[in-house]
Amino acid sequence: MRFSLKTKILILVTAILVVVISTVAYHNYRQQKEMLHEIANRNTSVLIETIKSSVANAMLSGRSDEVASIFARIKSREFVKSIRIVDAEGKILNSADRSEIGSRIPEQGHSTLPSRNFSLLPEEGVFLSYARIFNAPQCYKCHPASKETLGLLEIKLSLGYMNSFIYREREIAIVSAIILVLLTVITISTLLIIYVERPIRKLMRCMEKVEQGEFNQEISLTSSLEMRSLGNSFNRMVGTIGNLMESTVKHERELARAQEKLAHHRETHQMNGRLEEQIREIENLNVTLEERIEEIEEANYKIADLAGELEDKNTNLEKAVAKLSTLYRLGLAINSTIEVEDLYRLVVKTTMDTLQAQVGYVVLYDAEHGELRITNLVGYRDPNPQYLRVPMKPSSVSSWVIQNSKPLLITDIAQTPEFDRISPLGFERKTLICAPLMVKDEIIGTLTVVNKLNNTVYNHEELELLSTIAAQASIAIKNAMLYDEQQKTYLNTIQALVSAIEASDSYTRGHSERVTRFSLALARKLELPANRLKVIERAAILHDIGKIGIDLSLLHKEETLTKDDVAELQQHPSIGMTILEPIEFLHDVRLCIGQHHERYDGKGYPNRLTGQELLLESRILAIADSFDAMTSDRPYRKALKLEVAIQELAENAGTQFDPELVPIFIKLLKTPNFLPQREEFPGLHVVPLAAKGGSKSHSCIAQ
């Protein structure tokens, strides 16, 4: 940081003033403290002599009790902290505080009495003085004459009142010093501004105008003799420079006119010479033209070579653009896919298309069992399931990549005998690339492409491309696995609740599993996509979750249900929707559960929806749920025979059930081995109980 001259002078002056004033103030403070000690010492000496005289008079008159009273009156003064008489061992013989007579003082530990009186400052603001009390002839009747000293008179004075004076003086000195420094700085600043800064700034403005070519400047500086002399010198310098500039311009003009005349004569002479030179140049040009024709022919050959090189570079550039486009499309695709298996298929297919591979697959690493699981094999026949799990071994390429956490390029496997030439799946490997699928330090598995379609070998550029694809895919796969695991956790938790409900009721045990089986069979028959199959599967498992909120005794009631009982039972679809409402990915499942007791004719519950207002999944679930309920034992009736249940479905098609779905489901029921065994499907062959209100009511009772 650069400072101006004025600032530097002010800083220097201020520093000197601070050092000088601080030094003087410090010495003054030291002298005041020494003076305080001397004053306290003299005052104490006078006080001691007075006390000793009073004590001696009291002892001679036989009034030894008055000694403590004398001490007490003296101690009543605010500057006297304590007064007492102690012996050489520190025992208190007499004191203004009668309670401490006979005890010992901790700070007095002399084995012998001091040879003279002394005083000290043991702590800030306190003055301590000791004076010996000598044995006199008038004391011989109470003390033996051989004892020279009777004790020490200890007086402790508070110097607080004097310290406050010193502190006040110190504060005054500090404030005075600060004011002095400020006044000095302000005064010097004013002088510098008036007598130095202003004239210099004025001089600098004139110099700037001179730099711009204005030489008629004249400055007048009258702040001091030096500045006046500087202004006069500047004026003379500007005048001299102006004269020199005028003279130089005049000479330059004359010189330019002379050079123009001389140039005209030279041009005439040079033109003659140029004509001769041009004739010689024409002759040389003829020779050179022949040489240029030969060079042009050679250049044509070089241009043809460069065109070939440029075409190769364009091809490489097109390949690079294609790879980047592939990576971009792959990134968009994997980021829009959350299903793990879909991700595996997408990554393998895209990688094989990009790298022109014959075979591609993903290997998943099972660290717990030390195994590798091969999945989504593309380009080879479907392998035997027993070969999809292989152990970790040194000759395995995937094992090496997982253990070293880095990609591996094998241009020719014949040159790497440490790895197996034949894959555990049965195909021959000639050239391959294997890249790890990893997130941070966690290995998920590997991505491998084997053998090129054009029977060439893989190179390092393709290794980098596969590594990039694997790194991009690893994050998406890990996210999909976490998402799938989270979904399974949610579903397992809710399914556990459903199982708990069914476990408490022997009549409905296994109901959700059977409804799921029937619903999925009908949905697959309708060729629904995989995502809708997942919705119908989850909805079938969880369709009775709302019964958690229904009184258990009502679910087991064998008597005729009242209107209130029916109304309460009909709340379980709404309760199920409420339970699943916080789980975002079960939105469609929640709607399906809320509609599985709606009727095709709009007379169902809870919202009385009709026909195409209902989800296809909920219409499927309604048929499966009613069929299983009719063919299972319930507290209020026995299971219906299969033929009766099928008849009920057919008769209620178009009213309670979707008329297009019922025939398809009945056809499935008549398929051999479609229905489970007796122990899995209770009541399948039980004689039906007559329905209340006619045979048309069995499906309603089932709900």
C-alpha positions, 0 to 999 in steps of 0.5 A: 500500500502506497501512502502520500507524503502528507500521510507519511509525515503525519504517521511519523509525527504521531508515532514520535509523539506517542512514544515520547508522551508514553515514556514521560507518562510511564516515568511520572506514574512510577514516581507517583507510586514511589511517592505514595510508598514514602508517604505511607511509610512516614504516616505509618511511622508517626502512627506507630509511635503514637500507638506505642506511646498509648499502649505504654501509658495504658500498661504503666497505669495497669489498664492492659484491657484498654490496648484492645480498645485503642486498637479498635478506635484506630481500626475504625478509620477507613484506611486502617485495615488491621492492627495487632501485636504478634510475637516472634512465632506469629502468635497474636498477643493483642488485636483490634479484633478480639476474636483472633487474640491467641491465634496465629497469623499465616503470613508471619513465620519468623523464627526470630524477631527482625533486627529492625522495623520494616514495611512492604506492599504485599498486594495492590492498594495495601501497605503493611508495616512492622515495628518492634516493641522493646522491653523497658525498665517500667515493663520489668514487673510484667516481663523479665529484663532478659527479654529484649523485644516484647513483640511486633506491632503490625499495621495494615493500611489501605492505600485505596484513597491515594490510588484513586488519586493516582488513577485519576491523575493517570487518566488526566495525563492520558486524555491530555496526551491524546488531546495533545497528539490530536492537536499536533496532528491537526495543526501539522495536517493544516500546515501541510495542506495549506503550504505544501499540498495545495501548491503542489496540486496547483503545480500538477494541474499546470503540468498536465496542461503542458503535457497536452500542448498548452505552453502559455501556462503561468503559475503563481505560488505565494504560500512560502519562499520555496514554493514561490521559487518553485513556481518561478522556475516552472514558469521559466521552464514552460517558456523555454519549452514553448520556444523550443517547440516553435523552433522545432516545428519551424525547422521540421516544415523547412526540412519537409519542403526540402525533402519534397524537392529532393524526392522529385529529382530522385524519382526521375532518376529512379524511374530510369533505373526501374525501367531497366530493372523491370526489363530484367525482371520480365526476363527472370519472370519467364524463367520463374514462371516455368519453375512455378508451373512445376511447383503447382503440379507438385502442390496439386499432388500434396493437396490430394494427399492433404484431402485424404488426411482431412477426410480421415480426420473428418471421419474421426471427428464424426466418430467422436461426435457420435460417441458424445451424442451416444453418451448424451442420449444414454445420460438422458435415458438412464436418468429417466429410468428408475427400474433397475432391470430396465437400466441394465438392459438399456446400458448393455444395449446402448454400449453394444451399439456404440462399440459394435460389440458381438456380446455384452452383459452386466456382472453384479458383485455379491460381496457377502458370498464372494460371487458374481451374478451375470445379468442381461446377457445380449448377443448369445443364447440364453445360458443355463441358469446354473451358469449365471452365478460364478465364483470369484477366481484369478482367471476371471476378467470381472474378478480382476476389475473388481479387485483392482477397481479399474477398467481392463482392455484386452486387445488379444486374449491370446497374449494374456494367458492369465485370463480364461479364453472361454467364458463360463457362459460358453462363448469364445472371447478374442478381444474385450473391454471390462469397466467397473460399475462403482459409486465412490469406493463401492463396487456394484459390478462390471460392464463388459463388451466382447468381440467386435462385429467387424472382427477388429480389436478394441483400442484405448479410445473405446476403453475410455468411452466404456469407462465413461458409460460405466461411470455414468451408469453406476450412479443411475444404477445405484440410485435405482437400487436404493429406490427399489430397496426403499420401495421394497421396505415400504411394501414389506412394512405394509404387507406385514400389517396386512399379514397381521390382519389376516393372521388374526382371522383364520377365515381370511388367511392367505386371502391377499396372496390368492387375490394377487395370483388371480389379479396378475393372471388376468392382467397378463392375459390382457397383456398389460405392460410391466409397470401396470402389472406392478400396480395391480400386484401391489394393489392386490396385496394391500387392498384390505390394508384399511381393515386395520381401522375396523373393529376386529369383533365386527370382522368376526361377527357371525350374526346378521350385520346391522346398517351401522355395521355395514356402513363401518365395514364400507369405510375400509377402502377410504381408510386404506387410501388414507394410510397410503396417502404419504407414500408418493410412489403408491399413488396409482395403487392407492387409487386402485385400492379406493375403487376395488369395491366400486361397481360397474353400474355405479352402485358401489362404494365409497364414491359410486363411480361407474364404468370407464371412470374406474381404473382397469386395475381396480376392475380386475381387482374387484373380480379377483377379490369377489371370486376368492371371497365367494370360494373361501369360508367366512364367519357367516357362511361356508365357501361356494363351489367353483361352479356356483362362484363362476355362475355368480360372476357371469350373472353379475357381469355388467352390473357389479363387474366389467362385462368384458373382463368376466368372460376372460377370467372365467376362461382362466378359471377353467384352465387346467392347473390354474387353481391352487391345491386344496390346502392353499385354497380352503373351501374350493369344493365346499357345498354353498350356503344359501345366500340371504336375499337370493342367489344373486347376492353371493358376490355382494356377500363376498365383498 
